Amino acid sequence: MRYRESGVDIDKANEATKAIARLVGKTWSKSVLSQIGHFGGLFEIPAGYKSPVLVSSMDGVGTKLLVARAARRYDTVGQDLVNHCVNDILVQGARPLFFLDYVAAGAIDPAMIASVVSGLATACQENGCALIGGETAEMPGLYQEGDFDLAGTIVGVVERDRIIDGSRIAPGDVVFALPSNGLHTNGYSLARRVIFDVMKLGIDARVESLRATVADELLRVHRSYLGAVTSLQEKVEIRGLAHITGGGILENLPRILPAGCAARIEKGAWPVPAIFDLIAREGDVVEGEMYRVFNMGAGMLIVVPAADAARMPSRAEGLDVYRAGSIMKGSGDVTLV
């Protein structure tokens, strides 16, 4: 008996590896000291740091993968994964160094794997991050043919005295919002339930209120805020950053609030993409649930001292910046008004 007869095709796995080698190499800098195929990726921390602290994070794309599979479009989910992880370490003030990916499937499809990695490489290049390794696993029986999962780990660096941890946030500080371009990578189980089960829409159906097809809307790439936040740091003191992912504003903003602080957020202070109105209306989803599941148009919240609020630019790296609320005395809760 051959391994192929049990459902694992080594030749296809090797074909996929060859297809992605060129894409991965484009993300490398002189800090990458290893090659594709090594057991571990080697990366030298760039010179110039006095007291570097490594910051790591790991995440997945979730059930957005089911949308990608239905649309047979796989490059955007790779970009989603990298940008999501970049934002997660950006909250601590870190800049990305390198990224590792994990793709698992019931059966290896070299073209699909190459498309996913193409998206990973594109986002890594845009964020100045090296894609130095990963794992492609074929697991028949655990995944059905056509099913796949995608996850990744990012490592970044920040000077110890420039770590952003929210500890300096104080009552009177001002909260600003950077806009999302849609769902990003959270809330897809609810979104799919409404759009596919309740509304009975197909993946290629055009929705006039969205001015897009279902596929185009649901596969919008999770936005990276690295450029915008870096630009703003040159102009104002940033005391806290909250990446609005699963849990929405109501659960993510409290994660950075120190003891004795709460937040007051003004609904309507930033534009809310039409997809959220569609889900709330067609799914009969109450407002509180919407703000607990989705980003509701605010992908990143920024806390600055009141003295810097007047100097906050109205735009950063092509994104509008919205005054969204304030910090007050309290016990870590968020009030929407």
RABELFEN-V173692 format. One record per residue. N is the residue number from 0. SS is DSSP state (A for helix, B for strand, O for the rest). Layout:
n=(N & N)
ss=(SS & SS)
This chain:
n=(0 & 1 & 2 & 3 & 4 & 5 & 6 & 7 & 8 & 9 & 10 & 11 & 12 & 13 & 14 & 15 & 16 & 17 & 18 & 19 & 20 & 21 & 22 & 23 & 24 & 25 & 26 & 27 & 28 & 29 & 30 & 31 & 32 & 33 & 34 & 35 & 36 & 37 & 38 & 39 & 40 & 41 & 42 & 43 & 44 & 45 & 46 & 47 & 48 & 49 & 50 & 51 & 52 & 53 & 54 & 55 & 56 & 57 & 58 & 59 & 60 & 61 & 62 & 63 & 64 & 65 & 66 & 67 & 68 & 69 & 70 & 71 & 72 & 73 & 74 & 75 & 76 & 77 & 78 & 79 & 80 & 81 & 82 & 83 & 84 & 85 & 86 & 87 & 88 & 89 & 90 & 91 & 92 & 93 & 94 & 95 & 96 & 97 & 98 & 99 & 100 & 101 & 102 & 103 & 104 & 105 & 106 & 107 & 108 & 109 & 110 & 111 & 112 & 113 & 114 & 115 & 116 & 117 & 118 & 119 & 120 & 121 & 122 & 123 & 124 & 125 & 126 & 127 & 128 & 129 & 130 & 131 & 132 & 133 & 134 & 135 & 136 & 137 & 138 & 139 & 140 & 141 & 142 & 143 & 144 & 145 & 146 & 147 & 148 & 149 & 150 & 151 & 152 & 153 & 154 & 155 & 156 & 157 & 158 & 159 & 160 & 161 & 162 & 163 & 164 & 165 & 166 & 167 & 168 & 169 & 170 & 171 & 172 & 173 & 174 & 175 & 176 & 177 & 178 & 179 & 180 & 181 & 182 & 183 & 184 & 185 & 186 & 187 & 188 & 189 & 190 & 191 & 192 & 193 & 194 & 195 & 196 & 197 & 198 & 199 & 200 & 201 & 202 & 203 & 204 & 205 & 206 & 207 & 208 & 209 & 210 & 211 & 212 & 213 & 214 & 215 & 216 & 217 & 218 & 219 & 220 & 221 & 222 & 223 & 224 & 225 & 226 & 227 & 228 & 229 & 230 & 231 & 232 & 233 & 234 & 235 & 236 & 237 & 238 & 239 & 240 & 241 & 242 & 243 & 244 & 245 & 246 & 247 & 248 & 249 & 250 & 251 & 252 & 253 & 254 & 255 & 256 & 257 & 258 & 259 & 260 & 261 & 262 & 263 & 264 & 265 & 266 & 267 & 268 & 269 & 270 & 271 & 272 & 273 & 274 & 275 & 276 & 277 & 278 & 279 & 280 & 281 & 282 & 283 & 284 & 285 & 286 & 287 & 288 & 289 & 290 & 291 & 292 & 293 & 294 & 295 & 296 & 297 & 298 & 299 & 300 & 301 & 302 & 303 & 304 & 305 & 306 & 307 & 308 & 309 & 310 & 311 & 312 & 313 & 314 & 315 & 316 & 317 & 318 & 319 & 320 & 321 & 322 & 323 & 324 & 325 & 326 & 327 & 328 & 329 & 330 & 331 & 332 & 333 & 334 & 335 & 336)
ss=(O & O & A & A & A & A & O & O & O & A & A & A & A & A & A & A & A & A & A & A & A & A & A & A & A & O & O & O & O & O & O & B & O & O & O & O & O & O & O & O & O & O & B & O & O & O & O & O & O & O & O & B & B & B & B & B & B & B & B & B & O & O & O & A & A & A & A & A & A & A & A & O & O & O & A & A & A & A & A & A & A & A & A & A & A & A & A & A & A & A & O & O & O & O & B & B & B & B & B & B & B & B & B & B & B & O & O & O & O & A & A & A & A & A & A & A & A & A & A & A & A & A & A & A & A & A & O & O & O & B & B & B & B & B & B & B & B & B & O & B & O & O & B & O & O & O & O & B & B & B & B & B & B & B & B & B & B & B & B & A & A & A & O & O & O & O & O & O & O & O & O & O & O & B & B & B & B & B & B & O & O & O & O & O & O & O & O & A & A & A & A & A & A & A & A & A & A & A & O & O & O & O & O & O & O & B & B & O & O & O & O & B & B & A & A & A & A & A & O & O & O & O & O & O & O & A & A & A & A & A & A & A & A & O & O & O & O & B & B & B & B & B & B & O & O & O & O & A & A & A & A & A & A & A & A & A & O & O & O & O & B & B & B & B & B & O & O & O & O & O & O & O & O & A & A & A & A & A & A & A & A & A & A & O & O & O & A & A & A & A & A & A & A & O & O & O & O & B & B & B & B & B & B & B & O & A & A & A & A & O & O & O & O & O & B & B & O & O & B & B & B & B & B & B & B & B & B & B & B & O & O & O & O & B & B & B & O)
